[in-house]
Amino acid sequence: MVDPRRAFLLVGESLRDIGILLVMFGPLDTVFHLERANPLALGLVVTLGLLFMAMGIIIESTDQERR
């Protein structure tokens, strides 16, 4: 049986980790490509990563408040 609290916490942690990976490795990937990167696409990746991190932190903090 799956504990809903634990599953909720794991979703928050996973979203936060995905966001960190997008923010860190998205720009790093564009640096190592030879052609010039589209700044709009780079901004979208960073914004999406920040959004994932914010959602993960919000989910984790609401789980802490439930206890």
Protein Blocks (a to p, Z undefined) as FASTA:
>chain_A
ZZfklmmmmmmmmmmmmmmmmmmmmmmmmmmpmbdcdfklmmmmmmmmmmmmmmmmmmmm
mmmmmZZ
